[in-house]
Amino acid sequence: MSTENEGNEVPKAPSAPPAPVDAPAVPADSAAAGPAAGSAGSAGSAGSAGSAGSVAGAEPGAAAPAHAGAPQAAPGHAPGAAPAAGNWPPPPPPPAVPSYATAGGSGSGWGASYHPQEPKPGGRRGGLVAAVLAAALIAGGIGGGVGYWAAERNDDSTGSTTVSAADTPADLKREPGSVAKTANDALPSVVTIEAQSGGGEGGTGTGFVYDKQGHILTNNHVVASAAEGGKLQVTFSNGKKYAAEVIGRAEGYDVAVIKLKNAPEGLKPLALGNSDRVAVGDSTIAIGAPFGLSNTVTTGIISAKNRPVTSSDGGQSGKSSYMSALQTDASINPGNSGGPLLDARGAVIGINSAIKPAESGGGLGGGGGQSGSIGLGFAIPVNQAKQVAQQLIKTGRPVYPVIGASVSLQQEGNGATISREGVGATQPVTPNGPADKAGLKPGDVITKLDDMAVDSGPTLIGQIWTHKPGDTVKITYQRDGKEHTVDVTLGQRKGDS
């Protein structure tokens, strides 16, 4: 499965805003298309901007104004005889329906058309003068009251009749459980990582505070360029920068741990959730630096679990990583890699690691370059990442569970086939290894691991790596057209080879 290169270039803004056009009507029953069925296909690395390279993978399946009418003319007053002196008639009553109730056409406004009453015969001019005088007095009283009310609430007014809402702390308080509250609490613990190799190349990714000692959890491909004699700089959401160093990397898991060289006091680690208990449809919040835009928050849901994904480390070693990933439609782009995928409570349930790029491969700016999010992002489950991080902090080296057999990495769709020939001087089935002890042989096709279906070699590897060395798993395989089931106790391999 091909992976996508990454970069932190921000797409240029258009030189001028587009001219407005009439918006077409949107059908009420329109709906977005659902996620592609089947296993995830090629996934592009969502992280360190500026990385390059691709590797063949093996997942099967597909994986970027109403306008008001003119006001109605007010009827005129016909001239009439002047009333006798001292015999002023009372002013006419106010209209039953205000003039703004009509939209300019007969009977076509917000309410019925307004038809004013005809003035009574005699004394029209005097009645009109009295009405105008009374209206002026009433308007003056109302205007004075409104002006005093507005002045009391906006002393620095420059003549505007608008009224501002009060900005009190109580008004700005976000409710617990809201996205704004969760993001506000998590952002101080999320960092932007700038990695630079000895030759000056590098990119931008994301990480988050793992413990109070200053350890930062991220993706291997985010820091790979700086692992050998390069430089790492970590920037917090408040703008403070710290130098960092690599503590350990796991290429196969695509997990790395770095540490701040002069960690400040008061670091607040993000709480870790339980990725085994995540359900499809659960809300998600992703935080990262897509295309170098630090402290970006996006939201979505868990759209699938146990999605087999293969991705590269951005060309640093040419090796692939395998994961049984959490799939999310939260917008994830190059630069998000290594950042946390949070649940609705703000607990970390995954590490954002890869995206499925659009087949066109076009950049977000419309030209050549990297694709952006099409709603298919993949995160390493936090339970697995936590286990790897603990090992890296303790020894600096990863430990992988193995079955002691080589499998084909080509896409097949009907299982993981144990190779008939070994790689180099190795045997396809390690003598006296776990698979050999369980009776597995070259050519056997593994179709299930426990209750999870296996459709390819990468899927099998990703499922095995969700376990720990010493775990016993049930493997279902086919040989000569017959199905067999056997228990296998997983062995281990230390370090990346």
C-alpha positions in Angstrom: 0.0 0.0 0.0 1.5 3.3 -1.0 2.1 6.0 1.5 1.9 9.7 1.1 4.7 12.2 1.4 4.2 15.0 3.9 4.9 18.7 4.0 4.1 21.7 6.2 3.6 24.2 3.5 0.4 26.1 4.1 -1.7 26.5 0.9 -1.8 30.1 -0.4 -4.9 32.2 0.1 -6.7 33.4 -3.0 -5.7 36.9 -4.1 -9.3 38.1 -4.0 -12.5 36.8 -2.6 -14.9 35.1 -5.1 -17.9 37.1 -6.3 -21.1 36.0 -4.6 -23.5 33.9 -6.6 -27.0 32.7 -5.9 -26.8 29.5 -3.9 -28.7 26.5 -5.3 -31.4 24.9 -3.2 -30.2 21.9 -1.2 -32.4 18.8 -1.1 -33.6 18.1 2.4 -32.8 14.4 2.1 -29.2 14.8 0.9 -26.7 12.8 2.9 -23.0 12.2 2.9 -21.7 9.0 1.5 -20.6 6.4 4.2 -17.1 5.0 4.7 -15.8 2.6 2.1 -16.6 -1.0 2.9 -13.9 -3.6 3.5 -10.4 -3.3 4.9 -8.4 -0.1 4.7 -6.3 0.4 1.6 -3.2 2.5 1.1 -2.7 5.0 3.9 -0.6 8.1 3.8 1.4 9.1 6.8 -0.4 12.0 8.4 2.6 13.4 10.3 6.0 14.9 9.9 5.8 17.5 7.1 8.6 17.3 4.6 9.2 13.5 4.7 9.5 11.5 1.5 9.2 7.9 0.3 6.7 5.1 -0.3 6.4 1.4 0.4 4.2 -1.3 -1.0 1.5 -2.4 1.4 -1.0 -5.2 1.5 -4.4 -4.2 2.8 -7.3 -5.2 0.5 -10.2 -3.0 -0.5 -10.5 0.7 -0.8 -8.6 2.5 1.9 -9.7 13.0 -1.2 -30.7 36.4 -0.8 -34.3 36.9 -0.3 -35.3 40.5 -1.0 -38.2 42.5 0.5 -40.6 44.4 -1.7 -40.8 48.1 -1.8 -42.8 49.7 1.1 -46.4 50.5 0.3 -47.0 54.2 -0.3 -48.9 55.9 2.6 -52.3 57.3 1.6 -52.6 61.1 1.3 -55.1 63.3 3.1 -57.8 65.0 1.0 -58.2 68.7 1.8 -61.2 69.6 3.8 -62.9 72.5 5.5 -61.1 74.0 8.5 -62.8 73.2 11.8 -64.4 75.9 13.9 -62.0 77.5 16.4 -61.7 75.8 19.7 -63.5 72.7 18.4 -60.5 70.4 17.8 -61.5 66.8 17.2 -59.6 64.0 18.9 -56.6 62.5 17.0 -57.4 59.4 15.0 -56.6 56.0 16.6 -53.2 54.3 15.8 -53.3 51.8 13.0 -54.3 48.2 13.9 -51.4 46.8 11.8 -48.0 48.6 11.5 -46.8 49.7 8.1 -43.9 47.2 8.1 -46.5 44.4 8.0 -46.8 44.7 4.3 -44.1 43.7 1.8 -45.1 46.1 -0.8 -47.8 44.0 -2.5 -51.4 43.6 -1.6 -51.8 40.9 1.0 -48.2 39.5 0.4 -46.3 40.7 3.5 -45.5 39.1 6.9 -49.2 39.9 7.7 -52.3 41.2 6.1 -52.0 44.3 4.0 -52.6 47.5 6.0 -55.5 49.7 5.0 -55.7 52.9 7.0 -59.1 54.2 8.2 -60.5 57.1 6.3 -60.5 60.4 8.3 -63.9 61.5 9.6 -65.5 64.4 7.7 -64.7 67.8 8.9 -61.8 69.1 11.0 -59.2 67.1 9.0 -56.4 69.6 9.1 -56.8 70.3 12.7 -57.0 66.6 13.5 -53.8 66.0 11.6 -51.9 68.7 13.4 -53.0 67.3 16.8 -52.0 63.8 15.7 -48.6 64.9 14.6 -48.1 66.8 17.9 -49.1 63.8 20.0 -47.0 61.5 18.0 -44.0 63.8 18.4 -44.4 64.0 22.1 -44.7 60.2 22.5 -41.7 59.6 20.2 -39.7 62.1 22.1 -40.4 60.3 25.4 -39.7 56.9 24.0 -36.5 58.1 22.3 -35.2 59.7 25.5 -35.9 56.5 27.4 -34.1 54.3 24.9 -31.2 56.7 24.7 -30.8 56.7 28.5 -31.0 52.9 28.6 -28.4 52.4 25.8 -26.0 55.0 27.4 -26.2 53.3 30.7 -25.0 50.0 29.1 -22.4 51.4 26.7 -20.7 54.5 27.9 -18.1 54.4 25.1 -20.8 54.4 22.3 -19.9 56.3 19.2 -23.5 56.8 18.1 -24.3 53.2 17.2 -27.7 51.8 18.3 -26.3 48.3 18.7 -26.0 46.7 22.1 -23.1 44.4 23.1 -23.5 41.3 25.3 -21.8 41.4 28.7 -18.5 39.7 28.7 -18.5 38.3 32.2 -16.6 35.2 33.2 -19.8 33.3 33.9 -21.0 34.0 30.3 -17.8 32.6 28.8 -17.7 29.5 30.9 -17.8 26.3 28.8 -20.0 23.4 29.9 -18.2 20.2 31.1 -18.1 17.7 28.2 -18.3 20.3 25.5 -15.7 20.2 22.7 -14.6 23.7 23.7 -14.0 22.7 27.3 -12.2 19.4 26.4 -10.0 21.1 23.8 -9.2 23.9 26.2 -8.1 21.5 28.9 -6.0 19.3 26.5 -4.2 22.0 24.4 -1.6 22.9 27.1 -0.4 19.3 27.0 -0.1 19.0 23.2 3.1 20.1 21.5 4.3 20.8 18.0 7.5 19.0 17.2 10.1 20.3 14.7 12.6 17.7 13.7 15.8 18.5 11.7 18.4 16.1 10.5 22.1 16.8 10.4 21.8 17.9 6.8 19.1 20.4 7.6 16.1 18.4 6.3 13.1 17.7 8.5 9.5 18.5 9.1 6.8 19.2 11.6 4.6 16.8 13.6 2.8 16.6 16.9 3.2 14.9 20.3 1.7 15.1 23.8 2.9 15.1 27.4 3.1 11.5 28.6 4.4 12.0 32.2 5.6 14.7 34.6 9.2 13.8 33.9 9.0 15.4 30.5 8.5 12.4 28.2 6.6 13.2 25.0 4.8 10.5 23.1 4.7 10.7 19.3 5.2 8.8 16.0 8.5 7.4 14.9 8.2 9.0 11.5 7.9 12.4 13.1 11.3 12.3 14.8 13.2 9.7 12.5 15.0 12.5 10.6 16.5 13.8 13.9 17.3 10.4 15.5 21.0 10.4 14.3 22.7 13.7 15.1 19.7 15.9 14.4 17.8 18.5 16.4 14.4 18.4 18.0 12.5 21.4 19.2 9.2 21.2 21.1 6.7 24.1 21.2 3.8 24.3 23.7 0.5 26.0 23.0 1.7 29.0 25.0 4.6 29.5 22.6 7.3 28.3 24.9 10.0 26.2 23.2 12.3 23.5 24.6 15.0 21.3 23.1 14.4 17.6 23.2 16.2 14.3 22.6 15.1 10.9 21.3 14.7 8.3 24.1 13.6 5.4 21.9 11.9 4.5 18.6 9.9 1.5 17.4 9.8 1.6 13.6 7.4 -1.4 13.3 4.9 0.2 15.7 5.6 3.8 14.5 5.9 4.9 18.1 8.6 7.1 19.6 9.4 8.7 22.9 11.3 11.9 23.2 12.2 13.9 26.4 12.5 17.6 27.1 16.1 18.4 28.0 15.0 21.0 30.6 11.5 20.0 31.4 9.5 22.8 33.2 7.7 22.2 36.4 4.0 21.7 36.4 3.7 19.5 33.3 0.2 18.0 33.0 0.2 14.6 31.2 -2.9 13.8 29.2 -5.0 11.0 30.8 -4.9 7.7 28.9 -8.1 6.0 28.0 -8.8 2.4 27.2 -8.9 1.8 23.4 -10.3 -1.7 23.9 -13.5 -0.3 25.1 -14.0 2.2 22.2 -17.1 1.7 20.1 -17.9 2.6 16.6 -19.8 5.9 16.7 -18.0 7.3 19.7 -17.1 11.0 19.5 -13.5 11.9 18.8 -11.3 15.0 19.0 -8.0 15.3 17.2 -5.4 17.9 18.0 -2.3 18.6 16.0 -0.4 20.8 13.6 -1.7 20.1 10.1 0.5 21.6 7.5 2.3 23.4 10.3 -0.8 25.1 11.7 -0.3 24.4 15.4 -3.0 23.8 18.0 -5.6 22.8 15.4 -8.7 21.0 16.8 -11.0 18.8 14.7 -13.9 16.5 15.6 -15.5 13.4 14.3 -16.4 9.8 15.4 -14.8 6.4 15.5 -15.8 5.1 12.1 -14.3 1.6 12.4 -12.0 -0.5 14.6 -9.3 -3.1 14.0 -8.6 -1.6 10.6 -5.4 -3.2 9.1 -3.1 -0.4 8.0 0.5 -0.4 6.7 2.5 2.8 6.4 6.1 3.9 6.0 8.3 6.1 8.2 8.5 8.7 5.6 11.5 7.3 3.7 14.0 7.4 6.6 14.6 3.6 6.6 12.3 2.2 3.9 10.6 0.0 6.5 6.9 -0.3 7.1 4.8 -0.1 10.2 1.7 -2.2 10.9 -1.2 -1.4 13.0 -4.7 -2.6 13.8 -5.9 0.9 13.8 -8.8 3.0 15.0 -10.4 4.7 12.0 -11.9 8.2 12.4 -13.5 10.8 10.2 -12.0 13.6 12.3 -10.0 15.7 9.9 -6.3 14.6 10.0 -3.7 16.0 7.7 0.1 15.9 7.3 1.5 17.4 10.5 -1.2 15.8 12.7 0.9 12.6 13.1 1.9 11.9 16.7 -1.0 14.0 18.1 -3.6 12.6 20.4 -7.0 11.3 19.4 -9.3 12.0 22.3 -12.6 10.7 23.4 -15.5 12.9 24.6 -14.0 13.0 28.1 -10.6 14.2 26.9 -8.8 10.9 27.5 -6.3 9.7 24.8 -7.6 6.7 22.9 -5.1 6.7 20.0 -2.1 8.4 18.4 -3.0 9.9 15.0 -0.6 8.2 12.5 -1.8 7.9 8.9 -4.4 9.0 6.4 -5.9 7.4 3.3 -5.1 9.9 0.5 -7.3 10.8 -2.4 -6.5 8.7 -5.5 -5.7 11.8 -7.4 -2.9 12.6 -4.9 -3.5 16.4 -5.5 -2.4 18.9 -2.9 -4.7 21.0 -0.8 -3.6 24.1 -2.7 -4.8 22.6 -6.0 -1.4 21.9 -7.4 1.0 19.0 -7.0 1.9 18.0 -3.5 0.2 16.2 -0.6 -3.4 15.3 -0.3 -5.5 16.4 2.6 -8.1 14.6 4.7 -10.9 12.8 2.9 -12.3 11.6 6.2 -10.2 8.4 6.5 -7.7 8.8 9.3 -6.0 6.1 11.3 -4.7 6.1 14.9 -2.6 3.6 16.8 -4.7 2.3 19.7 -3.4 3.9 23.0 -3.3 0.5 24.8 -0.6 -0.7 22.3 1.2 2.7 22.3 1.3 2.8 26.1 2.9 -0.7 26.2 5.5 0.3 23.6 6.2 3.6 25.4 6.9 1.9 28.7 9.4 -0.4 27.0 11.1 2.4 25.2 11.5 4.5 28.4 12.8 1.4 30.3 15.3 0.0 27.7 15.3 2.3 24.7 14.4 -0.6 22.5 11.1 -2.1 21.3 10.0 -5.7 21.8 7.7 -7.3 19.3 5.6 -10.5 19.7 6.2 -13.0 16.9 5.0 -16.4 15.8 8.4 -17.4 14.3 7.2 -17.6 10.6 7.6 -15.4 7.5 4.4 -14.6 5.7 3.8 -13.1 2.2 3.2 -9.3 2.3 1.5 -9.2 -1.1 -2.2 -8.5 -1.2 -4.1 -11.8 -1.4 -7.5 -11.4 0.3 -7.9 -15.0 1.4 -5.5 -15.2 4.3 -1.8 -14.9 5.2 0.3 -17.5 3.5 3.4 -18.8 5.3 6.3 -18.3 2.8 7.7 -21.4 1.1 11.2 -19.9 1.1 12.9 -17.9 3.8 14.5 -14.4 3.5 18.3 -14.6 3.1 19.7 -17.4 5.2 16.6 -17.7 7.4 14.0 -20.4 7.3 10.4 -19.6 6.5 9.4 -21.3 9.8 12.0 -20.7 12.6 13.2 -24.1 13.9 11.9 -24.7 17.4 10.0 -21.4 17.3 6.3 -20.8 18.2 4.9 -21.7 14.8 7.2 -24.8 14.5 6.2 -26.0 17.9 2.5 -25.6 17.0 3.0 -27.7 13.8 2.6 -24.9 11.2 4.4 -25.4 7.9 5.4 -23.4 4.8 2.4 -23.0 2.5 -0.2 -23.0 5.3 -2.7 -20.2 4.9 -3.7 -18.5 8.2 -7.3 -17.3 8.0 -8.0 -16.3 11.6 -6.2 -15.1 14.8 -8.6 -15.7 17.7 -11.9 -14.3 16.5 -10.4 -11.8 14.0 -10.4 -12.7 10.3 -7.1 -12.5 8.6 -7.0 -11.6 4.9 -3.4 -10.8 4.3 0.1 -10.9 5.8 0.0 -7.2 7.0 -3.3 -7.9 8.7 -1.8 -10.9 10.6 1.2 -8.9 11.7 -1.0 -6.0 12.9 -3.2 -8.4 14.9 -0.2 -10.2 16.4 1.4 -6.9 17.5 -1.7 -6.0 19.5 -0.6 -8.8 21.9 2.5 -9.2 24.2 5.2 -11.8 24.1 4.1 -14.9 26.0 0.4 -14.5 25.1 -1.3 -17.6 23.7 -3.4 -17.0 20.6 -5.6 -19.4 18.6 -4.7 -19.6 14.9 -7.0 -21.1 12.3 -5.2 -22.2 9.1 -5.9 -24.2 5.9 -3.7 -26.9 4.6 -4.5 -29.1 1.5 -8.1 -27.7 1.6 -8.7 -28.7 5.2 -9.1 -26.3 8.1 -7.2 -26.7 11.3 -7.0 -24.8 14.6 -4.0 -24.6 16.9 -2.8 -22.6 20.0 0.4 -20.7 19.6 2.4 -19.1 22.4 4.0 -15.9 21.0 7.7 -15.4 21.2 9.6 -12.1 21.0 12.0 -10.1 19.0 14.0 -7.3 20.5 14.8 -4.2 18.5 14.2 -3.2 14.9 16.0 -5.4 12.5 
